[in-house]
Amino acid sequence: MSVVDGGWVIGDHLTADIAGGRAAGLQTIWIDRGTWPVHEPDADHVVTDALRAMEILNREPWTEERTRP
């Protein structure tokens, strides 16, 4: 994947990380730590820890599919 193809934002804050990444046209991975009582994330992927996020980034080839835990 080249920089021209876009990039990724990984974070645990729905507004600062996920909404910001989406607004920038980047793919997003939300680390859901269970701290958002009411949420409907608009993330491309939702994981519960950073290791799972790394697994997504290391997957070849990257896909456009949206996944949920």
PDB file with one MODEL, atoms N, CA, C and O in Angstrom:
MODEL        1
ATOM      1  N   MET A   1       0.846  -1.173   0.000  1.00  0.00           N
ATOM      2  CA  MET A   1       0.000   0.000   0.000  1.00  0.00           C
ATOM      3  C   MET A   1       0.887   1.230   0.000  1.00  0.00           C
ATOM      4  O   MET A   1       1.825   1.321   0.792  1.00  0.00           O
ATOM      5  N   SER A   2       0.604   2.160  -0.864  1.00  0.00           N
ATOM      6  CA  SER A   2       1.391   3.380  -0.924  1.00  0.00           C
ATOM      7  C   SER A   2       0.666   4.509  -0.206  1.00  0.00           C
ATOM      8  O   SER A   2      -0.516   4.388   0.114  1.00  0.00           O
ATOM      9  N   VAL A   3       1.370   5.602   0.046  1.00  0.00           N
ATOM     10  CA  VAL A   3       0.768   6.759   0.696  1.00  0.00           C
ATOM     11  C   VAL A   3      -0.381   7.305  -0.152  1.00  0.00           C
ATOM     12  O   VAL A   3      -1.358   7.828   0.384  1.00  0.00           O
ATOM     13  N   VAL A   4      -0.265   7.187  -1.454  1.00  0.00           N
ATOM     14  CA  VAL A   4      -1.319   7.657  -2.357  1.00  0.00           C
ATOM     15  C   VAL A   4      -2.619   6.895  -2.106  1.00  0.00           C
ATOM     16  O   VAL A   4      -3.705   7.445  -2.288  1.00  0.00           O
ATOM     17  N   ASP A   5      -2.515   5.641  -1.694  1.00  0.00           N
ATOM     18  CA  ASP A   5      -3.691   4.814  -1.426  1.00  0.00           C
ATOM     19  C   ASP A   5      -4.397   5.192  -0.130  1.00  0.00           C
ATOM     20  O   ASP A   5      -5.487   4.689   0.144  1.00  0.00           O
ATOM     21  N   GLY A   6      -3.808   6.050   0.655  1.00  0.00           N
ATOM     22  CA  GLY A   6      -4.413   6.452   1.923  1.00  0.00           C
ATOM     23  C   GLY A   6      -3.641   5.910   3.095  1.00  0.00           C
ATOM     24  O   GLY A   6      -2.521   5.419   2.949  1.00  0.00           O
ATOM     25  N   GLY A   7      -4.240   6.002   4.247  1.00  0.00           N
ATOM     26  CA  GLY A   7      -3.571   5.545   5.453  1.00  0.00           C
ATOM     27  C   GLY A   7      -4.589   5.104   6.476  1.00  0.00           C
ATOM     28  O   GLY A   7      -5.767   4.919   6.170  1.00  0.00           O
ATOM     29  N   TRP A   8      -4.122   4.940   7.683  1.00  0.00           N
ATOM     30  CA  TRP A   8      -4.937   4.402   8.763  1.00  0.00           C
ATOM     31  C   TRP A   8      -4.864   5.297   9.978  1.00  0.00           C
ATOM     32  O   TRP A   8      -3.853   5.959  10.210  1.00  0.00           O
ATOM     33  N   VAL A   9      -5.923   5.320  10.748  1.00  0.00           N
ATOM     34  CA  VAL A   9      -5.940   5.913  12.077  1.00  0.00           C
ATOM     35  C   VAL A   9      -6.395   4.814  13.027  1.00  0.00           C
ATOM     36  O   VAL A   9      -7.410   4.155  12.800  1.00  0.00           O
ATOM     37  N   ILE A  10      -5.628   4.631  14.092  1.00  0.00           N
ATOM     38  CA  ILE A  10      -5.992   3.666  15.127  1.00  0.00           C
ATOM     39  C   ILE A  10      -6.142   4.454  16.416  1.00  0.00           C
ATOM     40  O   ILE A  10      -5.241   5.197  16.805  1.00  0.00           O
ATOM     41  N   GLY A  11      -7.274   4.293  17.076  1.00  0.00           N
ATOM     42  CA  GLY A  11      -7.455   5.029  18.308  1.00  0.00           C
ATOM     43  C   GLY A  11      -8.603   4.524  19.130  1.00  0.00           C
ATOM     44  O   GLY A  11      -9.379   3.672  18.697  1.00  0.00           O
ATOM     45  N   ASP A  12      -8.703   5.076  20.359  1.00  0.00           N
ATOM     46  CA  ASP A  12      -9.763   4.664  21.264  1.00  0.00           C
ATOM     47  C   ASP A  12     -10.755   5.791  21.554  1.00  0.00           C
ATOM     48  O   ASP A  12     -11.618   5.654  22.421  1.00  0.00           O
ATOM     49  N   HIS A  13     -10.630   6.890  20.837  1.00  0.00           N
ATOM     50  CA  HIS A  13     -11.558   8.010  21.033  1.00  0.00           C
ATOM     51  C   HIS A  13     -12.401   8.170  19.768  1.00  0.00           C
ATOM     52  O   HIS A  13     -11.875   8.439  18.688  1.00  0.00           O
ATOM     53  N   LEU A  14     -13.714   8.001  19.916  1.00  0.00           N
ATOM     54  CA  LEU A  14     -14.595   8.030  18.741  1.00  0.00           C
ATOM     55  C   LEU A  14     -14.579   9.365  18.011  1.00  0.00           C
ATOM     56  O   LEU A  14     -14.644   9.397  16.782  1.00  0.00           O
ATOM     57  N   THR A  15     -14.494  10.457  18.745  1.00  0.00           N
ATOM     58  CA  THR A  15     -14.534  11.767  18.103  1.00  0.00           C
ATOM     59  C   THR A  15     -13.168  12.169  17.562  1.00  0.00           C
ATOM     60  O   THR A  15     -13.018  12.446  16.371  1.00  0.00           O
ATOM     61  N   ALA A  16     -12.182  12.199  18.436  1.00  0.00           N
ATOM     62  CA  ALA A  16     -10.857  12.675  18.036  1.00  0.00           C
ATOM     63  C   ALA A  16     -10.177  11.737  17.040  1.00  0.00           C
ATOM     64  O   ALA A  16      -9.576  12.195  16.068  1.00  0.00           O
ATOM     65  N   ASP A  17     -10.269  10.445  17.273  1.00  0.00           N
ATOM     66  CA  ASP A  17      -9.547   9.486  16.438  1.00  0.00           C
ATOM     67  C   ASP A  17     -10.374   9.015  15.243  1.00  0.00           C
ATOM     68  O   ASP A  17      -9.974   9.195  14.093  1.00  0.00           O
ATOM     69  N   ILE A  18     -11.511   8.421  15.519  1.00  0.00           N
ATOM     70  CA  ILE A  18     -12.278   7.771  14.456  1.00  0.00           C
ATOM     71  C   ILE A  18     -12.959   8.790  13.551  1.00  0.00           C
ATOM     72  O   ILE A  18     -12.803   8.725  12.331  1.00  0.00           O
ATOM     73  N   ALA A  19     -13.709   9.728  14.118  1.00  0.00           N
ATOM     74  CA  ALA A  19     -14.374  10.742  13.285  1.00  0.00           C
ATOM     75  C   ALA A  19     -13.342  11.594  12.551  1.00  0.00           C
ATOM     76  O   ALA A  19     -13.543  11.951  11.390  1.00  0.00           O
ATOM     77  N   GLY A  20     -12.248  11.919  13.219  1.00  0.00           N
ATOM     78  CA  GLY A  20     -11.189  12.697  12.572  1.00  0.00           C
ATOM     79  C   GLY A  20     -10.549  11.951  11.411  1.00  0.00           C
ATOM     80  O   GLY A  20     -10.302  12.525  10.350  1.00  0.00           O
ATOM     81  N   GLY A  21     -10.286  10.678  11.621  1.00  0.00           N
ATOM     82  CA  GLY A  21      -9.704   9.859  10.553  1.00  0.00           C
ATOM     83  C   GLY A  21     -10.646   9.717   9.373  1.00  0.00           C
ATOM     84  O   GLY A  21     -10.223   9.813   8.220  1.00  0.00           O
ATOM     85  N   ARG A  22     -11.920   9.488   9.655  1.00  0.00           N
ATOM     86  CA  ARG A  22     -12.918   9.369   8.576  1.00  0.00           C
ATOM     87  C   ARG A  22     -13.005  10.675   7.793  1.00  0.00           C
ATOM     88  O   ARG A  22     -13.083  10.663   6.565  1.00  0.00           O
ATOM     89  N   ALA A  23     -12.991  11.807   8.512  1.00  0.00           N
ATOM     90  CA  ALA A  23     -13.072  13.114   7.858  1.00  0.00           C
ATOM     91  C   ALA A  23     -11.868  13.356   6.944  1.00  0.00           C
ATOM     92  O   ALA A  23     -11.971  14.065   5.943  1.00  0.00           O
ATOM     93  N   ALA A  24     -10.747  12.767   7.294  1.00  0.00           N
ATOM     94  CA  ALA A  24      -9.536  12.909   6.486  1.00  0.00           C
ATOM     95  C   ALA A  24      -9.465  11.886   5.358  1.00  0.00           C
ATOM     96  O   ALA A  24      -8.522  11.897   4.567  1.00  0.00           O
ATOM     97  N   GLY A  25     -10.464  10.998   5.281  1.00  0.00           N
ATOM     98  CA  GLY A  25     -10.484   9.999   4.226  1.00  0.00           C
ATOM     99  C   GLY A  25      -9.622   8.780   4.506  1.00  0.00           C
ATOM    100  O   GLY A  25      -9.265   8.043   3.587  1.00  0.00           O
ATOM    101  N   LEU A  26      -9.288   8.566   5.766  1.00  0.00           N
ATOM    102  CA  LEU A  26      -8.444   7.438   6.142  1.00  0.00           C
ATOM    103  C   LEU A  26      -9.286   6.271   6.629  1.00  0.00           C
ATOM    104  O   LEU A  26     -10.427   6.449   7.056  1.00  0.00           O
ATOM    105  N   GLN A  27      -8.718   5.090   6.562  1.00  0.00           N
ATOM    106  CA  GLN A  27      -9.371   3.917   7.141  1.00  0.00           C
ATOM    107  C   GLN A  27      -9.142   3.959   8.648  1.00  0.00           C
ATOM    108  O   GLN A  27      -8.128   4.474   9.120  1.00  0.00           O
ATOM    109  N   THR A  28     -10.089   3.415   9.387  1.00  0.00           N
ATOM    110  CA  THR A  28     -10.014   3.544  10.834  1.00  0.00           C
ATOM    111  C   THR A  28     -10.160   2.202  11.546  1.00  0.00           C
ATOM    112  O   THR A  28     -10.868   1.301  11.096  1.00  0.00           O
ATOM    113  N   ILE A  29      -9.461   2.110  12.676  1.00  0.00           N
ATOM    114  CA  ILE A  29      -9.599   0.978  13.584  1.00  0.00           C
ATOM    115  C   ILE A  29      -9.851   1.568  14.962  1.00  0.00           C
ATOM    116  O   ILE A  29      -9.015   2.287  15.508  1.00  0.00           O
ATOM    117  N   TRP A  30     -11.020   1.252  15.515  1.00  0.00           N
ATOM    118  CA  TRP A  30     -11.363   1.743  16.847  1.00  0.00           C
ATOM    119  C   TRP A  30     -11.048   0.668  17.869  1.00  0.00           C
ATOM    120  O   TRP A  30     -11.509  -0.467  17.749  1.00  0.00           O
ATOM    121  N   ILE A  31     -10.257   1.029  18.884  1.00  0.00           N
ATOM    122  CA  ILE A  31      -9.983   0.126  19.996  1.00  0.00           C
ATOM    123  C   ILE A  31     -11.056   0.404  21.043  1.00  0.00           C
ATOM    124  O   ILE A  31     -10.989   1.394  21.770  1.00  0.00           O
ATOM    125  N   ASP A  32     -12.036  -0.478  21.107  1.00  0.00           N
ATOM    126  CA  ASP A  32     -13.169  -0.334  22.023  1.00  0.00           C
ATOM    127  C   ASP A  32     -12.779  -0.891  23.381  1.00  0.00           C
ATOM    128  O   ASP A  32     -12.706  -2.105  23.571  1.00  0.00           O
ATOM    129  N   ARG A  33     -12.533   0.000  24.315  1.00  0.00           N
ATOM    130  CA  ARG A  33     -12.131  -0.401  25.670  1.00  0.00           C
ATOM    131  C   ARG A  33     -13.325  -0.440  26.618  1.00  0.00           C
ATOM    132  O   ARG A  33     -13.162  -0.618  27.826  1.00  0.00           O
ATOM    133  N   GLY A  34     -14.531  -0.272  26.062  1.00  0.00           N
ATOM    134  CA  GLY A  34     -15.730  -0.324  26.874  1.00  0.00           C
ATOM    135  C   GLY A  34     -15.989   0.933  27.679  1.00  0.00           C
ATOM    136  O   GLY A  34     -16.758   0.903  28.639  1.00  0.00           O
ATOM    137  N   THR A  35     -15.361   2.038  27.304  1.00  0.00           N
ATOM    138  CA  THR A  35     -15.521   3.284  28.058  1.00  0.00           C
ATOM    139  C   THR A  35     -16.568   4.216  27.469  1.00  0.00           C
ATOM    140  O   THR A  35     -16.885   5.237  28.079  1.00  0.00           O
ATOM    141  N   TRP A  36     -17.114   3.893  26.300  1.00  0.00           N
ATOM    142  CA  TRP A  36     -18.160   4.705  25.682  1.00  0.00           C
ATOM    143  C   TRP A  36     -19.487   4.012  25.946  1.00  0.00           C
ATOM    144  O   TRP A  36     -19.776   2.984  25.334  1.00  0.00           O
ATOM    145  N   PRO A  37     -20.312   4.563  26.861  1.00  0.00           N
ATOM    146  CA  PRO A  37     -21.552   3.884  27.257  1.00  0.00           C
ATOM    147  C   PRO A  37     -22.543   3.711  26.104  1.00  0.00           C
ATOM    148  O   PRO A  37     -23.175   2.662  25.986  1.00  0.00           O
ATOM    149  N   VAL A  38     -22.679   4.705  25.274  1.00  0.00           N
ATOM    150  CA  VAL A  38     -23.581   4.625  24.128  1.00  0.00           C
ATOM    151  C   VAL A  38     -22.759   5.002  22.905  1.00  0.00           C
ATOM    152  O   VAL A  38     -22.219   6.105  22.825  1.00  0.00           O
ATOM    153  N   HIS A  39     -22.669   4.092  21.966  1.00  0.00           N
ATOM    154  CA  HIS A  39     -21.859   4.390  20.785  1.00  0.00           C
ATOM    155  C   HIS A  39     -22.343   3.596  19.583  1.00  0.00           C
ATOM    156  O   HIS A  39     -22.844   2.478  19.709  1.00  0.00           O
ATOM    157  N   GLU A  40     -22.185   4.182  18.458  1.00  0.00           N
ATOM    158  CA  GLU A  40     -22.388   3.519  17.166  1.00  0.00           C
ATOM    159  C   GLU A  40     -21.203   3.937  16.308  1.00  0.00           C
ATOM    160  O   GLU A  40     -21.303   4.869  15.510  1.00  0.00           O
ATOM    161  N   PRO A  41     -20.084   3.248  16.473  1.00  0.00           N
ATOM    162  CA  PRO A  41     -18.870   3.684  15.792  1.00  0.00           C
ATOM    163  C   PRO A  41     -18.979   3.570  14.276  1.00  0.00           C
ATOM    164  O   PRO A  41     -19.587   2.642  13.743  1.00  0.00           O
ATOM    165  N   ASP A  42     -18.387   4.520  13.613  1.00  0.00           N
ATOM    166  CA  ASP A  42     -18.342   4.498  12.160  1.00  0.00           C
ATOM    167  C   ASP A  42     -16.935   4.102  11.716  1.00  0.00           C
ATOM    168  O   ASP A  42     -16.399   4.629  10.741  1.00  0.00           O
ATOM    169  N   ALA A  43     -16.361   3.169  12.451  1.00  0.00           N
ATOM    170  CA  ALA A  43     -15.009   2.712  12.153  1.00  0.00           C
ATOM    171  C   ALA A  43     -15.052   1.578  11.130  1.00  0.00           C
ATOM    172  O   ALA A  43     -16.038   0.848  11.025  1.00  0.00           O
ATOM    173  N   ASP A  44     -13.966   1.453  10.385  1.00  0.00           N
ATOM    174  CA  ASP A  44     -13.867   0.355   9.422  1.00  0.00           C
ATOM    175  C   ASP A  44     -13.704  -0.979  10.142  1.00  0.00           C
ATOM    176  O   ASP A  44     -14.184  -2.013   9.677  1.00  0.00           O
ATOM    177  N   HIS A  45     -13.025  -0.940  11.274  1.00  0.00           N
ATOM    178  CA  HIS A  45     -12.802  -2.146  12.083  1.00  0.00           C
ATOM    179  C   HIS A  45     -12.947  -1.763  13.541  1.00  0.00           C
ATOM    180  O   HIS A  45     -12.598  -0.651  13.934  1.00  0.00           O
ATOM    181  N   VAL A  46     -13.460  -2.679  14.340  1.00  0.00           N
ATOM    182  CA  VAL A  46     -13.582  -2.487  15.786  1.00  0.00           C
ATOM    183  C   VAL A  46     -12.885  -3.654  16.463  1.00  0.00           C
ATOM    184  O   VAL A  46     -13.191  -4.815  16.194  1.00  0.00           O
ATOM    185  N   VAL A  47     -11.941  -3.336  17.348  1.00  0.00           N
ATOM    186  CA  VAL A  47     -11.192  -4.367  18.067  1.00  0.00           C
ATOM    187  C   VAL A  47     -11.191  -4.023  19.551  1.00  0.00           C
ATOM    188  O   VAL A  47     -11.610  -2.933  19.943  1.00  0.00           O
ATOM    189  N   THR A  48     -10.725  -4.943  20.364  1.00  0.00           N
ATOM    190  CA  THR A  48     -10.690  -4.696  21.802  1.00  0.00           C
ATOM    191  C   THR A  48      -9.291  -4.425  22.336  1.00  0.00           C
ATOM    192  O   THR A  48      -9.141  -4.058  23.501  1.00  0.00           O
ATOM    193  N   ASP A  49      -8.262  -4.601  21.505  1.00  0.00           N
ATOM    194  CA  ASP A  49      -6.909  -4.293  21.964  1.00  0.00           C
ATOM    195  C   ASP A  49      -5.997  -3.998  20.778  1.00  0.00           C
ATOM    196  O   ASP A  49      -6.328  -4.284  19.628  1.00  0.00           O
ATOM    197  N   ALA A  50      -4.844  -3.419  21.090  1.00  0.00           N
ATOM    198  CA  ALA A  50      -3.901  -2.996  20.061  1.00  0.00           C
ATOM    199  C   ALA A  50      -3.336  -4.167  19.261  1.00  0.00           C
ATOM    200  O   ALA A  50      -3.020  -4.011  18.081  1.00  0.00           O
ATOM    201  N   LEU A  51      -3.206  -5.326  19.882  1.00  0.00           N
ATOM    202  CA  LEU A  51      -2.693  -6.482  19.148  1.00  0.00           C
ATOM    203  C   LEU A  51      -3.613  -6.861  17.999  1.00  0.00           C
ATOM    204  O   LEU A  51      -3.144  -7.222  16.919  1.00  0.00           O
ATOM    205  N   ARG A  52      -4.918  -6.782  18.222  1.00  0.00           N
ATOM    206  CA  ARG A  52      -5.876  -7.085  17.150  1.00  0.00           C
ATOM    207  C   ARG A  52      -5.766  -6.045  16.042  1.00  0.00           C
ATOM    208  O   ARG A  52      -5.881  -6.379  14.863  1.00  0.00           O
ATOM    209  N   ALA A  53      -5.545  -4.798  16.410  1.00  0.00           N
ATOM    210  CA  ALA A  53      -5.366  -3.744  15.403  1.00  0.00           C
ATOM    211  C   ALA A  53      -4.139  -4.039  14.544  1.00  0.00           C
ATOM    212  O   ALA A  53      -4.175  -3.868  13.325  1.00  0.00           O
ATOM    213  N   MET A  54      -3.061  -4.479  15.176  1.00  0.00           N
ATOM    214  CA  MET A  54      -1.845  -4.815  14.436  1.00  0.00           C
ATOM    215  C   MET A  54      -2.084  -5.983  13.486  1.00  0.00           C
ATOM    216  O   MET A  54      -1.519  -6.019  12.392  1.00  0.00           O
ATOM    217  N   GLU A  55      -2.916  -6.938  13.896  1.00  0.00           N
ATOM    218  CA  GLU A  55      -3.230  -8.069  13.019  1.00  0.00           C
ATOM    219  C   GLU A  55      -3.919  -7.581  11.748  1.00  0.00           C
ATOM    220  O   GLU A  55      -3.640  -8.078  10.657  1.00  0.00           O
ATOM    221  N   ILE A  56      -4.808  -6.617  11.888  1.00  0.00           N
ATOM    222  CA  ILE A  56      -5.496  -6.072  10.712  1.00  0.00           C
ATOM    223  C   ILE A  56      -4.502  -5.384   9.801  1.00  0.00           C
ATOM    224  O   ILE A  56      -4.539  -5.575   8.586  1.00  0.00           O
ATOM    225  N   LEU A  57      -3.607  -4.580  10.372  1.00  0.00           N
ATOM    226  CA  LEU A  57      -2.618  -3.868   9.560  1.00  0.00           C
ATOM    227  C   LEU A  57      -1.645  -4.817   8.877  1.00  0.00           C
ATOM    228  O   LEU A  57      -1.165  -4.524   7.781  1.00  0.00           O
ATOM    229  N   ASN A  58      -1.349  -5.941   9.501  1.00  0.00           N
ATOM    230  CA  ASN A  58      -0.401  -6.901   8.929  1.00  0.00           C
ATOM    231  C   ASN A  58      -1.042  -7.845   7.923  1.00  0.00           C
ATOM    232  O   ASN A  58      -0.346  -8.583   7.226  1.00  0.00           O
ATOM    233  N   ARG A  59      -2.364  -7.820   7.850  1.00  0.00           N
ATOM    234  CA  ARG A  59      -3.071  -8.708   6.926  1.00  0.00           C
ATOM    235  C   ARG A  59      -2.761  -8.292   5.484  1.00  0.00           C
ATOM    236  O   ARG A  59      -2.713  -7.101   5.175  1.00  0.00           O
ATOM    237  N   GLU A  60      -2.556  -9.252   4.627  1.00  0.00           N
ATOM    238  CA  GLU A  60      -2.319  -8.978   3.206  1.00  0.00           C
ATOM    239  C   GLU A  60      -3.294  -9.772   2.377  1.00  0.00           C
ATOM    240  O   GLU A  60      -3.510 -10.945   2.685  1.00  0.00           O
ATOM    241  N   PRO A  61      -3.890  -9.225   1.365  1.00  0.00           N
ATOM    242  CA  PRO A  61      -3.940  -7.784   1.104  1.00  0.00           C
ATOM    243  C   PRO A  61      -4.979  -7.133   2.003  1.00  0.00           C
ATOM    244  O   PRO A  61      -5.860  -7.810   2.532  1.00  0.00           O
ATOM    245  N   TRP A  62      -4.876  -5.814   2.178  1.00  0.00           N
ATOM    246  CA  TRP A  62      -5.888  -5.097   2.945  1.00  0.00           C
ATOM    247  C   TRP A  62      -7.182  -5.121   2.178  1.00  0.00           C
ATOM    248  O   TRP A  62      -7.195  -5.063   0.949  1.00  0.00           O
ATOM    249  N   THR A  63      -8.268  -5.205   2.909  1.00  0.00           N
ATOM    250  CA  THR A  63      -9.572  -5.249   2.262  1.00  0.00           C
ATOM    251  C   THR A  63     -10.391  -4.046   2.658  1.00  0.00           C
ATOM    252  O   THR A  63     -10.081  -3.375   3.642  1.00  0.00           O
ATOM    253  N   GLU A  64     -11.418  -3.772   1.914  1.00  0.00           N
ATOM    254  CA  GLU A  64     -12.319  -2.672   2.199  1.00  0.00           C
ATOM    255  C   GLU A  64     -13.481  -3.114   3.078  1.00  0.00           C
ATOM    256  O   GLU A  64     -14.338  -2.300   3.422  1.00  0.00           O
ATOM    257  N   GLU A  65     -13.524  -4.392   3.446  1.00  0.00           N
ATOM    258  CA  GLU A  65     -14.644  -4.898   4.224  1.00  0.00           C
ATOM    259  C   GLU A  65     -14.634  -4.292   5.627  1.00  0.00           C
ATOM    260  O   GLU A  65     -13.577  -3.966   6.168  1.00  0.00           O
ATOM    261  N   ARG A  66     -15.808  -4.148   6.198  1.00  0.00           N
ATOM    262  CA  ARG A  66     -15.947  -3.659   7.559  1.00  0.00           C
ATOM    263  C   ARG A  66     -16.135  -4.868   8.457  1.00  0.00           C
ATOM    264  O   ARG A  66     -16.937  -5.753   8.159  1.00  0.00           O
ATOM    265  N   THR A  67     -15.395  -4.901   9.555  1.00  0.00           N
ATOM    266  CA  THR A  67     -15.495  -6.036  10.463  1.00  0.00           C
ATOM    267  C   THR A  67     -15.872  -5.554  11.855  1.00  0.00           C
ATOM    268  O   THR A  67     -15.574  -4.421  12.233  1.00  0.00           O
ATOM    269  N   ARG A  68     -16.516  -6.403  12.597  1.00  0.00           N
ATOM    270  CA  ARG A  68     -16.882  -6.131  13.992  1.00  0.00           C
ATOM    271  C   ARG A  68     -16.475  -7.338  14.816  1.00  0.00           C
ATOM    272  O   ARG A  68     -16.449  -8.454  14.296  1.00  0.00           O
ATOM    273  N   PRO A  69     -16.154  -7.140  16.101  1.00  0.00           N
ATOM    274  CA  PRO A  69     -15.732  -8.298  16.919  1.00  0.00           C
ATOM    275  C   PRO A  69     -16.867  -9.293  17.107  1.00  0.00           C
ATOM    276  O   PRO A  69     -16.687 -10.318  17.764  1.00  0.00           O
TER     277      PRO A  69
ENDMDL
END
